[in-house]
Amino acid sequence: MSIEKFSLEKVLSVHRWTDNLFSFTMTRPAHFKFTAGQFARIGIKVNDELVVRAYSVVSSPFDETLEFFSIVVPDGAFTSNLQHLQVNDEIYLEKIPYGYLTLARYQLPLPKDLWLLGTGTGLAPFLSMLQDFETWSKYKNIHLIYSVRTQAELAYAEKIQEIIETFGEGHHGFKFIPIITRDVQAPLHDRLPVLIANGELEKVADLKFDPETSHIMLCGNPQMVEDTKEALKARGLTMNRRGEGNIAVENYW
Ligand SMILES: Cc1cc2nc3c(=O)[nH]c(=O)nc-3n(C[C@H](O)[C@H](O)[C@H](O)COP(=O)(O)OP(=O)(O)OC[C@H]3O[C@@H](n4cnc5c(N)ncnc54)[C@H](O)[C@@H]3O)c2cc1C
């Protein structure tokens, strides 16, 4: 991997949510332009080797810094090292962003209902989209569905409220719907495909999935993405290809 493709940035803050989840911010070089929903490729040196992974950007395209939300995989080549990140550490950032999980990919149907469905760190690209006023002006209804295993893993819950107050002021169609799969007391605790098939998600959202009005984005765990996609297809929704269709996905592994 050619090191010239990267700029060297500095870690500005680290926030640990749980033992296996943390967020960090870092300097953003002026050349690094991205669209909400895209991902960066970031790298650290491990035994003098550059190890690089894809990371969705959490922060908005208008922020001066870059924020990321990370899992810790105990034996993971990248995150078992990244978890020890500290302020002022250096981190490599590939100069160009990547990815097509962006709202610009939708041409038909026209924007009306936006469903953002993420598991775990798959929340990240949606936080960026929600910090872009254009998202709020485009859609009548915006539903953020965030599935985690435990209440402690419901990272960014407060930040989501702040985002709604700042960006969603005067917008009456937003709903935040958490799903906590290991907590039977939680109002919603089944897996997403189940909640779609049995109609419970639409009931809580007070909105129907509709091939004529729905833009649906899925991000995170590939099994969730696959099963949810199938549940949606069974409801007549289609994959978004060349601008047309309802469902857009991003798998994290
Ligand atoms: C487009 C894209 C965007 C991504 N954005 C993010 C992001 O914003 N935040 C993030 O934490 N990861 C993200 N990932 C995953 C990330 O690139 C790495 O896989 C992750 O950092 C783990 O790296 P690793 O070397 O420690 O383990 P790897 O060897 O890369 O992965 C080992 C195993 O860990 C599990 N795993 C990997 N990533 C995750 C995850 N995010 N959540 C739960 N389990 C996981 C899987 O079972 C995987 O097989 C993204 C991946 C892609 C393709």
The ligand as an SDF file (V2000), in Angstrom:
LIG
                    3D

 53 58  0  0  0  0  0  0  0  0999 V2000
  -17.7110    0.3100    3.9570 C   0  0  0  0  0  0  0  0  0  0  0  0
  -17.3310   -0.0860    5.3690 C   0  0  0  0  0  0  0  0  0  0  0  0
  -17.5000    0.8120    6.4100 C   0  0  0  0  0  0  0  0  0  0  0  0
  -17.1730    0.4560    7.7160 C   0  0  0  0  0  0  0  0  0  0  0  0
  -17.3820    1.3480    8.7220 N   0  0  0  0  0  0  0  0  0  0  0  0
  -17.1200    0.9710    9.9990 C   0  0  0  0  0  0  0  0  0  0  0  0
  -17.3840    1.8660   11.0890 C   0  0  0  0  0  0  0  0  0  0  0  0
  -17.8500    3.0000   10.9020 O   0  0  0  0  0  0  0  0  0  0  0  0
  -17.1190    1.4290   12.3470 N   0  0  0  0  0  0  0  0  0  0  0  0
  -16.6010    0.1710   12.5960 C   0  0  0  0  0  0  0  0  0  0  0  0
  -16.3670   -0.1710   13.7560 O   0  0  0  0  0  0  0  0  0  0  0  0
  -16.3500   -0.6690   11.5850 N   0  0  0  0  0  0  0  0  0  0  0  0
  -16.5760   -0.3040   10.3020 C   0  0  0  0  0  0  0  0  0  0  0  0
  -16.3010   -1.1670    9.2900 N   0  0  0  0  0  0  0  0  0  0  0  0
  -15.5990   -2.4200    9.6210 C   0  0  0  0  0  0  0  0  0  0  0  0
  -14.0840   -2.1220    9.7020 C   0  0  0  0  0  0  0  0  0  0  0  0
  -13.5780   -1.8480    8.4180 O   0  0  0  0  0  0  0  0  0  0  0  0
  -13.2840   -3.2860   10.3180 C   0  0  0  0  0  0  0  0  0  0  0  0
  -13.7720   -4.5020    9.8980 O   0  0  0  0  0  0  0  0  0  0  0  0
  -13.3180   -3.2240   11.8350 C   0  0  0  0  0  0  0  0  0  0  0  0
  -12.6160   -2.0710   12.2410 O   0  0  0  0  0  0  0  0  0  0  0  0
  -12.6310   -4.4190   12.4710 C   0  0  0  0  0  0  0  0  0  0  0  0
  -11.3050   -4.4860   12.0120 O   0  0  0  0  0  0  0  0  0  0  0  0
  -10.3260   -5.6120   12.6000 P   0  0  0  0  0  0  0  0  0  0  0  0
   -9.0940   -5.6890   11.7670 O   0  0  0  0  0  0  0  0  0  0  0  0
  -10.1430   -5.3790   14.0500 O   0  0  0  0  0  0  0  0  0  0  0  0
  -11.1520   -6.9340   12.3960 O   0  0  0  0  0  0  0  0  0  0  0  0
  -11.5170   -7.5910   10.9600 P   0  0  0  0  0  0  0  0  0  0  0  0
  -10.5230   -8.6730   10.6840 O   0  0  0  0  0  0  0  0  0  0  0  0
  -11.6700   -6.5290    9.9220 O   0  0  0  0  0  0  0  0  0  0  0  0
  -12.9280   -8.2110   11.2880 O   0  0  0  0  0  0  0  0  0  0  0  0
  -13.0240   -9.4080   12.0810 C   0  0  0  0  0  0  0  0  0  0  0  0
  -14.4530   -9.7090   12.3950 C   0  0  0  0  0  0  0  0  0  0  0  0
  -14.9520   -8.7520   13.3020 O   0  0  0  0  0  0  0  0  0  0  0  0
  -16.3260   -8.5550   13.0970 C   0  0  0  0  0  0  0  0  0  0  0  0
  -16.5440   -7.0930   12.8180 N   0  0  0  0  0  0  0  0  0  0  0  0
  -15.8490   -6.3080   11.9530 C   0  0  0  0  0  0  0  0  0  0  0  0
  -16.3260   -5.0280   11.9770 N   0  0  0  0  0  0  0  0  0  0  0  0
  -17.3420   -5.0270   12.8740 C   0  0  0  0  0  0  0  0  0  0  0  0
  -18.2240   -4.0140   13.3360 C   0  0  0  0  0  0  0  0  0  0  0  0
  -18.1340   -2.7510   12.8860 N   0  0  0  0  0  0  0  0  0  0  0  0
  -19.1390   -4.3500   14.2620 N   0  0  0  0  0  0  0  0  0  0  0  0
  -19.2270   -5.6170   14.7440 C   0  0  0  0  0  0  0  0  0  0  0  0
  -18.4160   -6.6160   14.3360 N   0  0  0  0  0  0  0  0  0  0  0  0
  -17.4840   -6.3310   13.4200 C   0  0  0  0  0  0  0  0  0  0  0  0
  -16.7330   -9.4450   11.9510 C   0  0  0  0  0  0  0  0  0  0  0  0
  -17.2060  -10.6620   12.4600 O   0  0  0  0  0  0  0  0  0  0  0  0
  -15.4320   -9.6590   11.2240 C   0  0  0  0  0  0  0  0  0  0  0  0
  -15.4170  -10.8260   10.4840 O   0  0  0  0  0  0  0  0  0  0  0  0
  -16.6240   -0.8390    7.9800 C   0  0  0  0  0  0  0  0  0  0  0  0
  -16.4320   -1.7300    6.9220 C   0  0  0  0  0  0  0  0  0  0  0  0
  -16.7890   -1.3710    5.6460 C   0  0  0  0  0  0  0  0  0  0  0  0
  -16.5850   -2.3630    4.5200 C   0  0  0  0  0  0  0  0  0  0  0  0
  1  2  1  0
  2  3  1  0
  2 52  2  0
  3  4  2  0
  4  5  1  0
  4 50  1  0
  5  6  2  0
  6  7  1  0
  6 13  1  0
  7  8  2  0
  7  9  1  0
  9 10  1  0
 10 11  2  0
 10 12  1  0
 12 13  2  0
 13 14  1  0
 14 15  1  0
 14 50  1  0
 15 16  1  0
 16 17  1  0
 16 18  1  0
 18 19  1  0
 18 20  1  0
 20 21  1  0
 20 22  1  0
 22 23  1  0
 23 24  1  0
 24 25  2  0
 24 26  1  0
 24 27  1  0
 27 28  1  0
 28 29  2  0
 28 30  1  0
 28 31  1  0
 31 32  1  0
 32 33  1  0
 33 34  1  0
 33 48  1  0
 34 35  1  0
 35 36  1  0
 35 46  1  0
 36 37  1  0
 36 45  1  0
 37 38  2  0
 38 39  1  0
 39 40  1  0
 39 45  2  0
 40 41  1  0
 40 42  2  0
 42 43  1  0
 43 44  2  0
 44 45  1  0
 46 47  1  0
 46 48  1  0
 48 49  1  0
 50 51  2  0
 51 52  1  0
 52 53  1  0
M  END
$$$$
